[in-house]
């Protein structure tokens, strides 16, 4: 069984994915961590030194490789993964267990403002500008996220509740 989690940064893909994989006794892979391991560089270093086009190409290749090598897996994608290179179409052909972890702009702002120093993409953005930044990105990315087989509304729910909801919708 292949389960894929998509959503904006800070939506809980990695946290939920690790626990879901443990609960179902499946392998867990965080695509960003996989890419960092393959390239021996952080994502922010790759963006800075080689640019976004290089990163998106590597992301696409890594996504295909991971899904070709595993039949049983929980995969947490990067926030932008579904939006480039036909990746969402590829995911939907590979499994009917693609879950969009949907989180509101206010909740994402609250989560991400605490993590800015660990998130190079937003580290330079002031707290006042963060909601607008997130809102703009969500507006652009939501059409891709909404293609997922399942949407899980995450605001106000515990991780345990999210896991149960996902497990109940598995095909």
C-alpha positions as CSV (number, residue, x, y, z in Angstrom):
1,X,0.0,0.0,0.0
2,X,1.3,3.4,-1.0
3,X,0.0,6.4,1.0
4,X,1.1,10.0,0.0
5,X,0.6,13.1,2.1
6,X,0.6,16.5,0.3
7,X,0.0,20.0,1.7
8,X,1.6,23.3,2.5
9,X,4.8,23.5,4.6
10,X,3.8,23.2,8.3
11,X,0.7,21.2,7.6
12,X,2.1,18.2,9.4
13,X,3.0,15.8,6.6
14,X,6.2,14.6,8.2
15,X,4.9,14.3,11.7
16,X,1.6,12.6,10.7
17,X,3.5,10.5,8.1
18,X,6.0,9.0,10.6
19,X,3.2,8.1,13.0
20,X,1.0,6.7,10.3
21,X,3.8,4.6,9.0
22,X,4.5,3.2,12.5
23,X,0.8,2.5,13.0
24,X,0.5,0.6,9.7
25,X,4.0,-0.9,9.9
26,X,5.1,0.7,6.7
27,X,8.3,2.4,5.6
28,X,8.2,6.2,5.9
29,X,10.1,8.5,3.6
30,X,10.1,12.3,3.7
31,X,10.9,13.3,0.1
32,X,12.8,16.5,1.1
33,X,15.0,14.4,3.4
34,X,15.5,11.8,0.7
35,X,16.7,14.5,-1.8
36,X,19.0,16.0,0.8
37,X,20.5,12.6,1.4
38,X,20.9,11.9,-2.3
39,X,22.5,15.3,-3.0
40,X,24.4,15.5,0.3
41,X,23.1,19.1,0.6
42,X,20.2,20.8,2.3
43,X,17.3,21.9,0.2
44,X,18.2,25.6,0.9
45,X,21.8,25.0,-0.3
46,X,20.5,23.4,-3.5
47,X,18.2,26.3,-4.1
48,X,21.0,28.8,-3.4
49,X,23.7,27.1,-5.4
50,X,21.8,25.3,-8.2
51,X,18.4,27.1,-8.4
52,X,14.8,26.0,-8.2
53,X,14.7,24.5,-11.7
54,X,17.5,22.1,-10.8
55,X,15.8,21.3,-7.5
56,X,12.4,20.6,-9.2
57,X,14.0,18.3,-11.7
58,X,15.8,16.4,-8.9
59,X,12.5,16.3,-6.9
60,X,10.6,14.8,-9.9
61,X,13.3,12.2,-10.4
62,X,13.5,11.3,-6.7
63,X,9.7,11.0,-6.5
64,X,9.6,8.6,-9.4
65,X,12.5,6.6,-8.0
66,X,11.0,6.3,-4.5
67,X,7.7,5.2,-5.8
68,X,9.3,2.7,-8.2
69,X,11.3,1.1,-5.4
70,X,8.6,0.8,-2.8
71,X,5.3,-1.0,-2.9
72,X,4.5,-0.3,0.8
73,X,5.2,3.2,1.9
74,X,4.0,6.4,3.5
75,X,5.5,9.3,1.6
76,X,5.5,12.9,2.8
77,X,6.1,15.2,-0.2
78,X,7.5,18.7,-0.1
79,X,5.0,21.5,-0.1
80,X,5.6,22.3,-3.8
81,X,6.0,18.7,-5.1
82,X,2.4,18.3,-6.4
83,X,2.6,21.6,-8.3
84,X,5.5,20.8,-10.7
85,X,6.5,18.4,-13.5
86,X,3.2,16.5,-13.6
87,X,4.0,15.1,-10.2
88,X,0.4,15.1,-8.9
89,X,-0.8,13.2,-12.0
90,X,2.0,10.7,-11.4
91,X,1.0,10.3,-7.7
92,X,-2.7,9.8,-8.6
93,X,-1.8,7.1,-11.1
94,X,0.4,5.3,-8.6
95,X,-2.1,5.2,-5.7
96,X,-5.7,6.2,-4.7
97,X,-4.4,7.1,-1.2
98,X,-3.2,10.7,-1.8
99,X,-4.2,12.8,1.2
100,X,-4.2,16.6,1.3
101,X,-3.6,17.8,4.8
102,X,-5.5,21.1,4.6
103,X,-4.6,23.7,7.2
104,X,-6.0,27.3,7.3
105,X,-3.8,30.4,6.7
106,X,-4.2,31.5,10.4
107,X,-3.2,28.1,11.7
108,X,-0.2,27.8,9.2
109,X,0.9,31.3,10.2
110,X,0.8,30.3,13.9
111,X,2.8,27.1,13.2
112,X,5.3,28.6,10.8
113,X,6.1,31.7,12.8
114,X,7.5,29.4,15.5
115,X,9.6,27.5,13.0
116,X,11.0,30.4,10.8
117,X,14.6,29.9,11.8
118,X,14.4,26.2,10.6
119,X,12.6,27.1,7.3
120,X,14.9,29.0,5.0
121,X,12.2,29.8,2.5
122,X,10.4,32.0,5.1
123,X,13.2,32.9,7.5
124,X,13.5,36.4,5.9
125,X,9.7,37.2,6.0
126,X,8.4,39.4,8.8
127,X,5.7,38.0,11.1
128,X,3.4,40.7,9.8
129,X,3.9,39.6,6.1
130,X,3.8,35.9,6.8
131,X,-0.1,35.5,6.4
132,X,0.0,37.2,3.1
133,X,2.9,35.1,1.9
134,X,1.2,31.9,2.9
135,X,-2.1,33.0,1.5
136,X,-0.6,33.8,-1.9
137,X,1.2,30.4,-2.1
138,X,-1.9,28.5,-0.9
139,X,-3.9,30.3,-3.6
140,X,-1.5,29.1,-6.2
141,X,-1.1,25.6,-4.9
142,X,-4.6,24.7,-3.7
143,X,-5.8,23.6,-7.2
144,X,-3.0,20.9,-7.2
145,X,-3.6,19.9,-3.6
146,X,-7.4,19.6,-4.2
147,X,-6.7,16.9,-6.8
148,X,-5.8,14.5,-4.0
149,X,-8.2,11.6,-3.4
150,X,-8.9,12.7,0.1
151,X,-8.8,16.1,1.9
152,X,-8.3,16.0,5.6
153,X,-9.2,19.2,7.4
154,X,-6.5,19.5,10.1
155,X,-7.4,22.7,12.1
156,X,-8.3,21.9,15.7
157,X,-7.6,18.2,15.5
158,X,-5.0,16.2,17.4
159,X,-2.5,14.0,15.6
160,X,-4.3,10.9,16.9
161,X,-7.6,12.2,15.4
162,X,-5.9,12.8,12.1
163,X,-4.3,9.4,12.0
164,X,-7.7,7.8,12.7
165,X,-9.4,9.8,10.0
166,X,-6.7,8.9,7.4
167,X,-6.8,5.2,8.4
168,X,-10.6,5.1,8.0
169,X,-10.3,6.5,4.4
170,X,-7.6,4.1,3.2
171,X,-8.5,2.2,0.0
